[in-house]
Amino acid sequence: MLERGIEYNFRVILRPACGQDFVSLETASLRSAMRLSIVLSSKGGMPAMSQIMDALDDVKSSESDPAPIPADIQITHDPTYGQFDYVPMPVVAPVSAVLGLCALLAYFGLFGIILAVIGTVVSLVACWKIGRSKGAFAGMKFAIIGLLLCSTSAIGGSARQFYLYEHEVPEGYERVSFSRDISQKGFVTEEGIQDVHPDVMALMGKPIFLKGFMYPTQQQFDITEFLMLKDSGQCCFGGQPDLQDMINVLIPEGIEYSPHRVAVAGKLKINPNYQGGNLEALFVFEADHFSEAQTSF
């Protein structure tokens, strides 16, 4: 830095013994200031005004004929000196990586598959945005990681759910949708008389496979009879479900209550003792098989 001759603003105040005014040196180079201090110190004692002027002449003459720079010393210039290396990162880059981790839930249910698909779209947007910026944005690694996790989870989770769906029905039973095949059809009215829909009546006595949700009660263990509803909304908010939305399930062996979707296999029948009471179901299901549902659809 001394060889570059960087200028500094400073003031040297010398007060001779004779009481003369001070001498001010402003905007002098650091190299000149150092040489002046050396010359003044070599004269010894408190210098007079004539000695100061002689010292200034010595400094000027030395600067007019500077010493040559040794050949083995090279002065280089770094164009990046003083510049920041920070490159901004779009928000979608770390978001795609987080979604990639959450997308692993795709192997456990439908919600995870939906999350994986959303994460795949977000990751593609992040890769496109960072790629077209030509180096103005960072975070490509996060975007790629998120894209790989989300896409593989979406494909793998869908394949697993499809496999479970195809193999969850016990042999000898027919899959029936509670919502589509029973609840939506419900009842018909002919000549002022309400009766069970013919398609629902066709299911009576057949070995079928159903999914639904257990209506919560105070009993949690050794349950041999429970009310199964078509969706979790009626379970959570209570109330009186419609007749076509509830089935009374009979289990030969005691089971534990589950807040998740459950699956039963057996035969559907009409309750011969139906009186229309509170939470009394018209449909009765004699179950041979009970388990938590392996898929969400």
Backbone as numpy.savetxt, mean C-alpha at the origin, in Angstrom:
# Nx Ny Nz CAx CAy CAz Cx Cy Cz
41.98 26.02 -2.29 41.18 27.21 -2.29 42.03 28.48 -2.29
43.28 28.42 -1.71 44.15 29.58 -1.72 44.57 29.94 -3.12
44.83 28.93 -3.99 45.28 29.18 -5.35 44.18 29.77 -6.21
42.93 29.58 -5.83 41.84 30.13 -6.61 41.64 31.63 -6.37
42.24 32.13 -5.33 42.16 33.56 -5.08 40.76 34.01 -4.75
40.05 33.28 -3.91 38.68 33.62 -3.56 38.69 34.92 -2.75
37.83 35.88 -3.12 37.81 37.18 -2.46 36.90 37.15 -1.25
37.32 37.82 -0.20 36.53 37.97 1.00 36.52 39.46 1.39
35.45 39.95 1.94 35.37 41.30 2.45 35.83 41.30 3.91
36.86 42.04 4.21 37.35 42.11 5.57 37.98 43.48 5.78
38.35 43.82 7.00 38.94 45.11 7.35 40.09 44.87 8.31
41.26 45.41 7.97 42.43 45.35 8.84 42.62 46.72 9.45
42.58 46.80 10.74 42.67 48.08 11.44 44.02 48.16 12.13
44.79 49.10 11.77 46.10 49.33 12.39 46.09 50.71 13.02
46.39 50.79 14.26 46.44 52.08 14.96 47.88 52.35 15.40
48.61 53.15 14.65 49.99 53.47 15.04 50.02 54.23 16.36
51.19 54.22 16.96 51.34 54.88 18.26 51.15 56.38 18.14
51.38 56.93 16.95 51.25 58.37 16.77 49.80 58.81 16.72
48.81 57.86 16.74 47.40 58.22 16.76 46.83 58.53 15.41
47.49 58.13 14.29 46.97 58.40 12.96 45.72 57.53 12.72
44.91 57.95 11.72 43.71 57.17 11.38 44.11 55.79 10.87
43.16 54.88 10.98 43.43 53.49 10.57 43.48 53.39 9.07
44.12 52.33 8.63 44.23 52.03 7.20 43.26 50.88 6.91
42.37 51.02 5.93 41.35 50.02 5.60 41.69 49.34 4.30
41.69 48.03 4.32 41.89 47.23 3.11 40.59 46.45 2.90
39.86 46.76 1.87 38.59 46.10 1.62 38.62 45.37 0.29
37.85 44.27 0.27 37.73 43.45 -0.94 39.09 43.06 -1.47
39.96 42.69 -0.57 41.26 42.18 -0.99 41.18 40.67 -1.07
42.05 40.10 -1.87 42.05 38.65 -1.96 42.67 38.05 -0.73
42.26 36.84 -0.44 42.82 36.16 0.74 44.32 35.98 0.60
44.80 35.72 -0.58 46.23 35.55 -0.80 46.98 36.85 -0.53
46.40 37.97 -1.00 47.04 39.27 -0.77 47.07 39.59 0.71
45.97 39.28 1.42 45.92 39.57 2.85 46.99 38.80 3.60
47.18 37.56 3.23 48.18 36.76 3.92 49.59 37.29 3.65
49.85 37.66 2.41 51.17 38.20 2.10 51.43 39.51 2.82
50.36 40.34 2.91 50.53 41.63 3.60 50.83 41.41 5.07
50.15 40.45 5.69 50.41 40.19 7.10 51.83 39.69 7.32
52.37 38.90 6.35 53.73 38.38 6.49 54.74 39.52 6.36
54.50 40.41 5.40 55.44 41.53 5.20 55.46 42.43 6.40
54.25 42.72 6.96 54.18 43.61 8.12 54.86 42.99 9.33
54.66 41.70 9.51 55.27 41.05 10.68 56.79 41.00 10.56
57.31 40.98 9.31 58.76 40.93 9.13 59.43 42.25 9.49
58.69 43.35 9.48 59.28 44.65 9.80 59.40 44.83 11.30
58.60 44.08 12.09 58.72 44.10 13.54 58.12 45.33 14.17
57.53 45.12 15.35 56.97 46.23 16.10 55.73 46.80 15.46
55.28 47.93 15.95 54.12 48.61 15.42 54.55 49.42 14.21
54.11 49.10 12.99 54.60 49.77 11.79 54.05 51.19 11.66
54.89 52.02 11.08 54.46 53.39 10.76 53.74 53.38 9.44
53.14 54.56 9.09 52.39 54.66 7.84 53.27 54.38 6.65
54.51 54.84 6.65 55.42 54.60 5.51 55.71 53.12 5.36
55.82 52.40 6.51 56.07 50.97 6.43 54.87 50.23 5.85
53.65 50.67 6.20 52.44 50.04 5.65 52.38 50.23 4.16
52.68 51.45 3.68 52.64 51.70 2.25 53.68 50.87 1.52
54.90 50.75 2.13 55.94 49.91 1.52 55.47 48.45 1.45
54.75 47.98 2.49 54.25 46.60 2.49 53.22 46.38 1.40
52.37 47.39 1.19 51.39 47.28 0.10 52.07 47.20 -1.24
53.14 47.99 -1.45 53.88 47.94 -2.71 54.51 46.57 -2.90
55.02 45.98 -1.81 55.63 44.66 -1.92 54.59 43.60 -2.33
53.36 43.71 -1.79 52.33 42.75 -2.13 51.92 42.86 -3.58
51.77 44.11 -4.05 51.37 44.32 -5.44 52.42 43.80 -6.41
53.71 44.05 -6.07 54.78 43.58 -6.96 54.85 42.07 -6.99
54.55 41.43 -5.85 54.59 39.97 -5.82 53.43 39.36 -6.59
52.24 40.06 -6.60 51.10 39.53 -7.35 51.27 39.72 -8.84
52.04 40.75 -9.24 52.25 40.96 -10.68 53.13 39.89 -11.29
53.92 39.25 -10.45 54.80 38.19 -10.93 54.58 36.95 -10.06
53.41 36.27 -10.21 53.09 35.14 -9.32 54.03 33.97 -9.57
54.16 33.18 -8.53 55.01 32.00 -8.64 54.33 30.97 -9.53
55.09 30.31 -10.38 54.50 29.31 -11.29 53.96 28.12 -10.50
52.85 27.53 -11.02 52.26 26.34 -10.40 53.08 25.12 -10.79
53.45 24.30 -9.83 54.22 23.09 -10.17 53.49 22.25 -11.20
54.29 21.57 -12.02 53.72 20.79 -13.12 52.93 19.59 -12.62
53.27 19.07 -11.43 52.59 17.89 -10.94 51.27 18.20 -10.25
50.91 19.48 -10.16 49.64 19.86 -9.53 48.66 20.21 -10.64
47.49 19.53 -10.62 46.46 19.76 -11.62 45.21 20.30 -10.94
44.65 21.33 -11.53 43.42 21.93 -11.01 42.27 21.44 -11.85
41.34 20.74 -11.24 40.19 20.18 -11.96 38.92 20.90 -11.53
37.91 20.81 -12.39 36.61 21.43 -12.13 35.53 20.38 -12.20
34.77 20.25 -11.13 33.68 19.29 -11.07 32.37 20.01 -11.36
31.73 19.75 -12.51 30.49 20.47 -12.85 29.32 20.12 -11.94
29.39 18.97 -11.23 28.29 18.57 -10.35 28.49 19.04 -8.92
29.58 19.82 -8.67 29.85 20.27 -7.31 28.72 21.21 -6.86
28.16 20.93 -5.67 27.13 21.78 -5.12 25.73 21.44 -5.60
25.59 20.42 -6.45 24.28 20.04 -6.93 23.70 18.91 -6.08
22.34 18.86 -5.96 21.65 17.81 -5.22 21.40 16.61 -6.12
21.49 15.40 -5.54 21.24 14.18 -6.29 19.81 13.68 -6.11
18.94 14.45 -5.42 17.58 14.01 -5.14 16.75 13.99 -6.41
16.05 12.86 -6.62 15.14 12.72 -7.75 13.76 12.40 -7.17
12.72 13.16 -7.50 11.40 12.91 -6.93 10.83 11.56 -7.34
9.95 11.04 -6.50 9.31 9.76 -6.77 7.80 9.95 -6.74
7.09 9.53 -7.78 5.63 9.66 -7.77 5.01 8.77 -6.70
3.87 9.21 -6.19 3.22 8.48 -5.09 2.81 7.07 -5.52
2.46 6.90 -6.79 1.99 5.59 -7.24 3.06 4.51 -7.14
4.33 4.90 -7.09 5.40 3.89 -7.01 5.38 3.15 -5.67
5.48 3.83 -4.52 5.40 3.08 -3.26 4.03 2.49 -3.01
2.97 3.15 -3.52 1.63 2.59 -3.35 1.50 1.25 -4.06
2.08 1.14 -5.24 2.03 -0.13 -5.97 2.77 -1.23 -5.23
3.88 -0.88 -4.57 4.61 -1.89 -3.79 3.79 -2.36 -2.59
3.13 -1.42 -1.91 2.27 -1.79 -0.76 1.10 -2.66 -1.22
0.49 -2.28 -2.34 -0.60 -3.09 -2.87 -0.11 -4.48 -3.27
1.15 -4.57 -3.70 1.71 -5.87 -4.04 1.75 -6.80 -2.84
2.10 -6.25 -1.67 2.11 -7.07 -0.47 0.69 -7.47 -0.05
-0.23 -6.49 -0.15 -1.61 -6.79 0.22 -2.26 -7.76 -0.76
-1.76 -7.79 -2.00 -2.34 -8.66 -3.02 -2.15 -10.13 -2.71
-1.25 -10.46 -1.78 -1.06 -11.86 -1.40 -2.33 -12.46 -0.79
-3.25 -11.57 -0.36 -4.52 -12.05 0.16 -5.37 -12.72 -0.91
-4.96 -12.58 -2.17 -5.72 -13.19 -3.27 -5.75 -14.71 -3.15
-4.79 -15.28 -2.45 -4.77 -16.74 -2.29 -5.77 -17.21 -1.23
-6.43 -16.25 -0.56 -7.33 -16.63 0.53 -8.78 -16.21 0.29
-9.05 -15.46 -0.77 -10.44 -15.08 -0.99 -10.63 -14.11 -2.13
-11.90 -13.82 -2.38 -12.27 -12.96 -3.50 -11.81 -11.52 -3.29
-11.84 -11.05 -2.05 -11.41 -9.67 -1.78 -9.95 -9.47 -2.18
-9.11 -10.44 -1.89 -7.70 -10.34 -2.25 -7.50 -10.32 -3.75
-8.33 -11.05 -4.49 -8.21 -11.06 -5.95 -8.55 -9.68 -6.51
-9.61 -9.07 -5.98 -9.98 -7.72 -6.42 -8.87 -6.74 -6.11
-8.28 -6.87 -4.92 -7.18 -5.99 -4.53 -5.97 -6.19 -5.44
-5.71 -7.43 -5.83 -4.57 -7.72 -6.72 -4.78 -7.11 -8.10
-6.01 -7.16 -8.60 -6.30 -6.57 -9.90 -6.12 -5.05 -9.86
-6.61 -4.41 -8.79 -6.43 -2.97 -8.64 -4.95 -2.63 -8.55
-4.19 -3.43 -7.78 -2.76 -3.19 -7.66 -2.03 -3.35 -8.97
-2.47 -4.28 -9.81 -1.84 -4.45 -11.13 -2.03 -3.21 -11.98
-3.22 -2.64 -11.96 -3.49 -1.43 -12.74 -2.65 -0.26 -12.22
-2.59 -0.10 -10.89 -1.80 0.99 -10.30 -0.33 0.82 -10.64
0.18 -0.39 -10.59 1.59 -0.64 -10.90 1.90 -0.34 -12.36
1.00 -0.69 -13.26 1.20 -0.37 -14.68 1.23 1.14 -14.90
0.37 1.86 -14.22 0.37 3.32 -14.32 1.69 3.89 -13.80
2.19 3.33 -12.69 3.46 3.80 -12.12 4.61 3.54 -13.08
4.67 2.35 -13.67 5.74 2.04 -14.63 5.66 2.96 -15.85
4.47 3.21 -16.34 4.31 4.08 -17.51 4.73 5.51 -17.18
4.33 6.00 -16.01 4.64 7.38 -15.63 6.13 7.58 -15.42
6.78 6.63 -14.76 8.22 6.75 -14.49 9.02 6.54 -15.77
8.59 5.60 -16.61 9.32 5.33 -17.85 9.30 6.49 -18.82
8.16 7.16 -18.95 8.08 8.27 -19.90 8.70 9.55 -19.38
9.07 9.59 -18.08 9.71 10.79 -17.53 11.18 10.92 -17.93
11.77 9.83 -18.48 13.17 9.84 -18.93 14.14 10.26 -17.84
13.98 9.69 -16.66 14.90 9.95 -15.56 14.46 11.03 -14.61
13.36 11.74 -14.90 12.90 12.81 -14.02 12.27 12.26 -12.75
11.78 11.02 -12.79 11.17 10.38 -11.63 11.93 9.11 -11.28
12.00 8.83 -9.99 12.59 7.59 -9.49 11.47 6.65 -9.04
11.84 5.46 -8.61 10.87 4.51 -8.06 10.48 3.39 -9.00
11.23 3.19 -10.08 10.88 2.13 -11.03 10.94 0.75 -10.36
11.89 0.56 -9.42 12.00 -0.73 -8.75 10.75 -1.03 -7.93
10.23 -0.01 -7.23 9.01 -0.21 -6.46 7.85 -0.57 -7.38
7.75 0.12 -8.52 6.66 -0.14 -9.45 6.74 -1.56 -10.02
7.95 -2.00 -10.36 8.12 -3.33 -10.93 7.80 -4.41 -9.88
8.28 -4.19 -8.65 7.99 -5.16 -7.58 6.48 -5.26 -7.36
5.81 -4.11 -7.30 4.36 -4.11 -7.13 3.65 -4.80 -8.27
4.13 -4.56 -9.51 3.51 -5.18 -10.68 3.65 -6.70 -10.65
4.84 -7.18 -10.30 5.06 -8.62 -10.25 4.22 -9.29 -9.16
4.19 -8.68 -7.97 3.42 -9.26 -6.87 1.92 -9.26 -7.17
1.43 -8.13 -7.68 -0.01 -8.02 -7.93 -0.46 -8.95 -9.06
0.30 -8.96 -10.14 -0.11 -9.77 -11.29 -0.05 -11.27 -10.96
1.04 -11.70 -10.33 1.15 -13.12 -9.97 0.11 -13.52 -8.93
-0.18 -12.62 -7.99 -1.19 -12.93 -6.97 -2.58 -13.01 -7.59
-2.86 -12.12 -8.53 -4.17 -12.15 -9.19 -4.37 -13.44 -9.96
-3.32 -13.85 -10.68 -3.42 -15.10 -11.46 -3.43 -16.32 -10.54
-2.49 -16.36 -9.61 -2.41 -17.51 -8.71 -3.61 -17.63 -7.80
-4.08 -16.49 -7.26 -5.24 -16.53 -6.39 -6.49 -16.96 -7.13
-6.67 -16.47 -8.36 -7.84 -16.87 -9.16 -7.80 -18.36 -9.47
-6.60 -18.86 -9.81 -6.47 -20.29 -10.10 -6.78 -21.13 -8.87
-6.32 -20.69 -7.71 -6.59 -21.46 -6.49 -8.07 -21.45 -6.13
-8.71 -20.27 -6.25 -10.13 -20.19 -5.94 -10.95 -21.03 -6.92
-10.55 -21.05 -8.17 -11.25 -21.86 -9.16 -11.11 -23.35 -8.84
-9.92 -23.75 -8.43 -9.68 -25.16 -8.08 -10.54 -25.55 -6.88
-10.55 -24.69 -5.85 -11.35 -24.99 -4.66 -12.84 -25.03 -4.99
-13.27 -24.15 -5.86 -14.68 -24.10 -6.24 -15.11 -25.40 -6.93
-14.21 -25.92 -7.74 -14.54 -27.14 -8.49 -14.50 -28.40 -7.61
-13.81 -28.31 -6.47 -13.63 -29.52 -5.66 -14.25 -29.42 -4.27
-15.01 -28.36 -3.98 -15.56 -28.22 -2.63 -16.89 -28.95 -2.45
-17.56 -29.31 -3.53 -18.85 -30.01 -3.43 -18.59 -31.50 -3.19
-19.13 -32.06 -2.14 -18.95 -33.51 -1.90 -19.54 -34.33 -3.05
-18.96 -35.47 -3.26 -19.42 -36.33 -4.34 -20.87 -36.78 -4.11
-21.67 -36.69 -5.14 -23.06 -37.11 -5.05 -24.02 -35.98 -4.75
-23.51 -34.75 -4.58 -24.37 -33.61 -4.27 -24.33 -32.59 -5.42
-25.41 -31.86 -5.55 -25.53 -30.85 -6.61 -25.40 -29.45 -5.99
-24.58 -28.61 -6.61 -24.42 -27.24 -6.11 -25.68 -26.43 -6.40
-26.17 -25.75 -5.38 -27.34 -24.88 -5.50 -27.00 -23.53 -4.87
-27.34 -22.45 -5.55 -27.10 -21.10 -5.03 -28.28 -20.68 -4.14
-27.97 -20.33 -2.91 -29.02 -19.90 -1.98 -29.71 -18.64 -2.52
-28.92 -17.68 -2.96 -29.49 -16.40 -3.42 -30.24 -16.56 -4.74
-29.62 -17.22 -5.70 -30.20 -17.27 -7.05 -31.30 -18.32 -7.19
-31.10 -19.49 -6.61 -32.02 -20.61 -6.84 -33.14 -20.70 -5.81
-32.99 -20.06 -4.66 -34.02 -20.16 -3.62 -34.57 -18.78 -3.26
-33.69 -17.86 -2.84 -34.15 -16.57 -2.35 -34.83 -15.73 -3.44
-34.19 -15.62 -4.61 -34.75 -14.79 -5.67 -36.06 -15.35 -6.23
-36.21 -16.65 -6.22 -37.44 -17.25 -6.76 -38.55 -17.25 -5.72
-38.20 -17.65 -4.51 -39.14 -17.53 -3.40 -40.50 -18.16 -3.64
-41.51 -17.29 -3.77 -42.88 -17.76 -3.85 -43.57 -17.19 -5.09
-44.61 -17.85 -5.48 -45.46 -17.39 -6.59 -46.90 -17.33 -6.10
-47.67 -16.48 -6.74 -49.08 -16.34 -6.38 -49.93 -16.70 -7.61
-50.75 -17.70 -7.47 -51.65 -18.13 -8.54 -53.08 -18.20 -8.01
-53.96 -17.44 -8.68 -55.37 -17.38 -8.31 -55.55 -16.99 -6.86
-54.71 -16.03 -6.44 -54.81 -15.51 -5.08 -54.20 -16.39 -4.02
-53.59 -17.46 -4.43 -52.97 -18.38 -3.46 -51.45 -18.32 -3.63
-50.76 -18.07 -2.52 -49.29 -18.00 -2.54 -48.70 -19.37 -2.23
-47.74 -19.75 -3.04 -47.12 -21.07 -2.85 -45.65 -20.97 -3.19
-44.87 -21.98 -2.81 -43.44 -22.03 -3.10 -43.24 -22.14 -4.60
-42.24 -21.47 -5.08 -41.93 -21.49 -6.53 -41.68 -22.94 -6.98
-42.17 -23.30 -8.17 -41.97 -24.68 -8.65 -40.51 -25.10 -8.74
-39.61 -24.16 -9.09 -38.19 -24.51 -9.17 -37.62 -24.83 -7.79
-38.13 -24.16 -6.77 -37.68 -24.45 -5.41 -38.25 -25.79 -4.95
-39.50 -26.04 -5.30 -40.13 -27.33 -4.93 -39.41 -28.50 -5.59
-38.80 -28.24 -6.77 -38.09 -29.32 -7.46 -36.82 -29.73 -6.72
-36.34 -28.88 -5.83 -35.13 -29.20 -5.06 -35.42 -30.03 -3.83
-36.68 -30.13 -3.44 -37.02 -30.83 -2.21 -36.66 -32.32 -2.30
-35.94 -32.77 -1.28 -35.58 -34.18 -1.18 -34.34 -34.57 -1.97
-33.77 -33.65 -2.74 -32.57 -33.96 -3.52 -31.31 -33.66 -2.70
-30.25 -34.42 -2.91 -28.97 -34.09 -2.24 -28.34 -32.85 -2.87
-28.32 -31.77 -2.15 -27.81 -30.50 -2.68 -26.74 -29.93 -1.75
-26.00 -28.98 -2.29 -24.90 -28.31 -1.57 -25.21 -26.82 -1.53
-25.27 -26.24 -0.32 -25.64 -24.84 -0.13 -24.58 -24.10 0.68
-24.55 -22.77 0.48 -23.69 -21.90 1.28 -24.52 -20.78 1.88
-24.12 -20.35 3.07 -24.83 -19.25 3.72 -24.10 -18.83 4.98
-24.81 -18.10 5.84 -24.21 -17.58 7.07 -25.08 -17.98 8.26
-24.41 -18.33 9.34 -25.11 -18.74 10.55 -25.67 -17.51 11.26
-26.93 -17.57 11.64 -27.54 -16.50 12.42 -26.99 -16.60 13.84
-26.40 -15.50 14.35 -25.75 -15.57 15.67 -26.75 -15.70 16.81
-26.43 -16.57 17.74 -27.21 -16.73 18.97 -26.23 -16.77 20.14
-26.76 -16.94 21.33 -25.89 -16.99 22.51 -25.11 -18.31 22.58
-25.56 -19.32 21.89 -24.87 -20.61 21.92 -23.70 -20.59 20.93
-22.51 -20.95 21.38 -21.31 -20.94 20.56 -20.76 -22.33 20.27
-21.10 -23.32 21.11 -20.54 -24.67 20.97 -21.68 -25.70 21.00
-21.36 -26.89 20.47 -22.30 -28.01 20.46 -23.64 -27.61 19.85
-23.57 -26.94 18.73 -24.78 -26.50 18.04 -25.27 -27.63 17.14
-26.51 -28.04 17.31 -27.09 -29.08 16.46 -28.20 -28.54 15.57
-28.52 -27.28 15.74 -29.55 -26.65 14.92 -29.28 -25.15 14.85
-29.31 -24.60 13.65 -29.08 -23.16 13.50 -29.84 -22.64 12.29
-30.02 -21.33 12.27 -30.71 -20.67 11.17 -29.66 -20.15 10.19
-29.73 -20.60 8.95 -28.79 -20.17 7.93 -29.44 -19.14 7.02
-28.75 -18.00 6.84 -29.25 -16.90 6.03 -28.43 -16.78 4.74
-28.99 -16.10 3.76 -28.33 -16.03 2.44 -27.12 -15.12 2.43
-27.07 -14.09 3.30 -25.93 -13.17 3.31 -25.64 -12.73 4.73
-24.49 -12.07 4.89 -24.04 -11.65 6.23 -24.73 -10.39 6.70
-25.37 -9.63 5.80 -26.04 -8.40 6.20 -27.16 -8.65 7.18
-27.95 -9.67 6.95 -29.05 -9.99 7.85 -28.54 -10.53 9.18
-27.35 -11.18 9.14 -26.77 -11.70 10.38 -26.29 -10.56 11.27
-25.69 -9.55 10.63 -25.08 -8.45 11.39 -26.13 -7.52 11.97
-27.18 -7.22 11.20 -28.15 -6.22 11.63 -29.40 -6.85 12.25
-29.46 -8.16 12.26 -30.57 -8.83 12.93 -31.90 -8.59 12.21
-32.98 -8.60 12.99 -34.30 -8.42 12.41 -34.90 -9.74 11.97
-36.06 -9.63 11.37 -36.78 -10.81 10.89 -36.50 -11.00 9.41
-35.72 -12.02 9.02 -35.47 -12.26 7.59 -36.75 -12.73 6.90
-36.78 -12.54 5.59 -37.90 -13.05 4.81 -37.87 -14.58 4.79
-39.02 -15.16 4.51 -39.11 -16.62 4.52 -38.16 -17.28 3.53
-38.01 -16.65 2.36 -37.15 -17.25 1.34 -35.66 -17.00 1.60
-35.36 -16.23 2.65 -33.95 -15.89 2.94 -33.39 -16.66 4.12
-34.15 -17.58 4.70 -33.64 -18.34 5.85 -34.05 -19.80 5.76
-33.13 -20.65 6.23 -33.35 -22.10 6.24 -32.91 -22.63 7.60
-33.72 -23.44 8.20 -33.37 -24.06 9.47 -32.55 -25.32 9.20
-31.28 -25.32 9.64 -30.36 -26.42 9.35 -30.27 -27.32 10.58
-30.41 -28.62 10.36 -30.28 -29.62 11.42 -28.99 -30.41 11.19
-28.15 -30.48 12.27 -26.85 -31.15 12.19 -26.85 -32.33 13.17
-26.48 -33.51 12.74 -26.48 -34.66 13.66 -25.43 -34.54 14.75
-24.29 -33.90 14.46 -23.22 -33.74 15.45 -23.04 -32.25 15.77
-22.71 -31.97 17.03 -22.57 -30.59 17.46 -21.40 -29.89 16.76
-21.60 -28.63 16.40 -20.58 -27.83 15.73 -20.36 -26.53 16.51
-19.34 -25.77 16.11 -19.07 -24.46 16.70 -19.59 -23.36 15.79
-19.98 -22.25 16.41 -20.47 -21.11 15.63 -19.32 -20.51 14.81
-19.63 -20.10 13.59 -18.65 -19.47 12.71 -19.24 -18.20 12.12
-18.53 -17.09 12.20 -19.04 -15.84 11.60 -18.80 -15.78 10.10
-18.07 -16.75 9.57 -17.76 -16.77 8.14 -18.82 -17.55 7.36
-18.68 -17.53 6.06 -19.60 -18.28 5.20 -19.39 -19.78 5.45
-20.49 -20.50 5.58 -20.42 -21.93 5.84 -21.07 -22.68 4.67
-20.77 -23.96 4.59 -21.31 -24.81 3.54 -21.93 -26.05 4.16
-23.08 -26.43 3.64 -23.77 -27.62 4.13 -24.18 -28.47 2.93
-24.23 -29.76 3.14 -24.68 -30.70 2.12 -25.71 -31.62 2.74
-26.85 -31.77 2.07 -27.92 -32.60 2.60 -29.17 -32.48 1.75
-30.33 -32.53 2.41 -31.59 -32.49 1.69 -32.48 -31.37 2.22
-33.12 -30.66 1.31 -34.02 -29.56 1.64 -35.46 -30.07 1.72
-36.18 -29.60 2.76 -37.56 -30.03 2.96 -38.42 -28.85 3.42
-39.73 -29.04 3.37 -40.67 -28.06 3.89 -40.97 -28.40 5.35
-40.96 -27.37 6.20 -41.25 -27.57 7.62 -42.73 -27.90 7.79
-43.06 -29.13 8.19 -44.48 -29.50 8.33 -45.15 -28.84 9.52
-44.36 -28.34 10.47 -44.92 -27.74 11.68 -44.81 -26.22 11.67
-44.70 -25.65 10.51 -44.53 -24.19 10.41 -45.78 -23.46 10.92
-45.55 -22.48 11.83 -46.64 -21.72 12.42 -46.52 -20.22 12.14
-45.42 -19.80 11.51 -45.25 -18.38 11.21 -44.74 -17.56 12.37
-44.04 -18.19 13.30 -43.51 -17.47 14.45 -42.26 -16.67 14.11
-41.76 -15.94 15.11 -40.56 -15.12 14.92 -39.33 -16.00 14.70
-38.60 -15.72 13.63 -37.41 -16.47 13.24 -37.72 -17.96 13.01
-38.95 -18.26 12.64 -39.32 -19.62 12.31 -39.21 -19.80 10.80
-38.43 -20.78 10.36 -38.18 -20.98 8.94 -39.19 -21.94 8.33
-39.57 -21.66 7.09 -40.44 -22.55 6.35 -39.66 -23.72 5.76
-38.38 -23.46 5.44 -37.54 -24.50 4.85 -36.65 -25.12 5.92
-36.52 -26.44 5.85 -35.67 -27.19 6.77 -34.63 -27.94 5.94
-33.39 -27.94 6.43 -32.30 -28.61 5.72 -31.68 -29.64 6.65
-31.81 -30.90 6.27 -31.19 -31.99 7.03 -29.79 -32.23 6.48
-28.78 -31.75 7.22 -27.40 -31.74 6.72 -26.66 -33.02 7.05
-25.94 -33.52 6.07 -25.03 -34.65 6.27 -23.58 -34.17 6.39
-23.35 -32.97 5.94 -21.98 -32.43 5.90 -22.02 -30.95 6.27
-21.03 -30.54 7.09 -20.93 -29.11 7.46 -19.45 -28.72 7.50
-19.14 -27.52 6.99 -17.78 -26.99 7.04 -17.82 -25.51 6.68
-16.73 -24.82 6.96 -16.62 -23.45 6.47 -16.39 -23.48 4.97
-17.02 -22.56 4.25 -16.91 -22.52 2.81 -15.47 -22.22 2.39
-14.98 -22.91 1.39 -13.62 -22.72 0.93 -13.49 -21.56 -0.06
-14.61 -21.16 -0.65 -14.61 -20.02 -1.58 -15.70 -19.04 -1.17
-15.60 -17.83 -1.72 -16.54 -16.77 -1.36 -17.67 -16.62 -2.36
-17.79 -17.56 -3.28 -18.84 -17.46 -4.30 -19.38 -18.85 -4.62
